[in-house]
Amino acid sequence: MTPHPSSARAVPTEREVDPGLPALGTPVPTANATGRRPLGPSWFAAVMGTGIVANAVVTLPRSFPGLRAAATVVWSGAGLLLVVLTAGYVRQRALRLHAADPMHMQFFGAPAVALLTVGAGALQLGPPVIGTRAALDVDCVLWVLGTALGLATACAVPYLMVTRHRFAPDAAFGGWLMPVVPPLVSATTGALLVPHTPAGQPRLALLLGCYAMFGLGLVAALLVLAMVYSRLVHHDAPTGAMVPTVWIGLGALGQVVTGLGALAAAAPSALPAPYVRGAAALALLGGVGVWGFAMLWLVLAAALTLRELRAGLPFAPTWWSFIFPLGACVTGTGALAARTGSPLFTWPAVVLYALLVAAWAVVACRSLGHAAAHAGRAKSRA
């Protein structure tokens, strides 16, 4: 079979997985006369990571003085960043370019998850700042927008991968999870809205819809994880900016555990008692089982990262792939700690959150330096 003209190459290069740079062989559009490179969709991972640093505080099994107030400030920053990135991305009109690129299109799930993350933060952290009613309204609007965009991405990107591109056996990487993870996040964050939905059929429909999206995301994520694992064991180990994308697998697994817990917590307000007990059992037993596999993926991702750090891991915007996955691991561990009260989950949740904050601080500082350097070069060209 003759490859399509826009076929992807075997393994994405460091330049290609840098969300701010166009893929090789793709025409380079400019946002303005200065020739500034277009903003890639995966920069929205900065919103995802910043938002989950705030949201994870709510799930911690231990409370610490001032932590919730700090989380509220971080959530506000994530909301502001979401507005800035959305305005910048819409203004540059690079949607078609990124949709046609086999690498950049994988990251269209990032804006959807960014919307959902900020929306969930509004409901959990926003009431003292903007009021309960406004917080609920903000979450509803962002959840609807994020869910619609996420479902569109989960359908459109695999379709384009099947019909428009041809991928070599070693092409799979963690970024392939990004289009299919948003429904998992919609299910988790939608569960928070179930108690606020009118009782009866509307509430039941929302809960069942969340379970359906959970199943969509779960099966799709497991299929992609199998392909990523096969690529890891059958081909050369990832290097450079590809390494952080391995962590996205941890994010998918952590989101599964978090989603099971959130849906089980929402079930009593919508389902009959037998199904409530079944949801609780699934959240505990299924959650613990997936959590065990998540720990294996955490060790694998950490080992590959340490290996690359010794060789010199260059900064790239893909470093944000460290943050949301680790945050999802925190929320999943916190959900199991709340359901069991076991120290097996209580202290790991706290330790993982400390690591999350430290990693977020490093990546945020490096990103600010990266943005400042690019702004300086653009100004000098002008």
Salt bridges, closest charged atoms under 4 A:
GLU16 OE2 - ARG9 NH2 2.08
ASP137 OD1 - ARG133 NH2 2.94
